[in-house]
Amino acid sequence: MRIQLIKPVLIILFCSTSLQATEITRGVMLSNSCAACHGTDGKSPGAIPSIYGKTSEFVSQALMDFREGKRPASVMGRHASGYSDEEIQMIAEYFSSLP
Ligand code: HEC
């Protein structure tokens, strides 16, 4: 009797945690493409600005502005045009979640 009640709860718990894990993995994968220019974890070794330590609001707003041409850019306009709103959100959350 007890086990029958617990089962659905466990299934729901399992599904929600694996969904979260998938979202995080996608954010990590998308953010890997930024490392080529912005450095590992967004810590830039050179003249390109660092993204490390920026808030998710800053990163998502910057990417949307680059994408829409509202922010002057040499390469970021073209780069940002490849991402959907949802992907921008995942990238922004990844960078803001770094310790
Ligand atoms: C080809 C190199 C390159 C890649 C790849 C790249 N960036 Fe950039 N990024 C730049 C440059 C250069 C700038 C300065 C603005 C410009 O000239 O486009 C910049 C500026 C930015 C800024 C504004 C920083 C500030 O302080 O003003 C953000 C945020 C940013 N990039 C995020 C990203 C993210 C997130 C990715 C990955 C999805 C990414 N960039 C991939 C080169 C790159």
Boltz pocket constraint, residues with backbone or C-beta under 6 A from the ligand:
constraints:
  - pocket:
      binder: B
      contacts: [[A, 30], [A, 31], [A, 33], [A, 34], [A, 35], [A, 36], [A, 37], [A, 38], [A, 48], [A, 49], [A, 50], [A, 51], [A, 58], [A, 59], [A, 62], [A, 63], [A, 72], [A, 73], [A, 74], [A, 75], [A, 76], [A, 77], [A, 79], [A, 91]]
      max_distance: 6.0
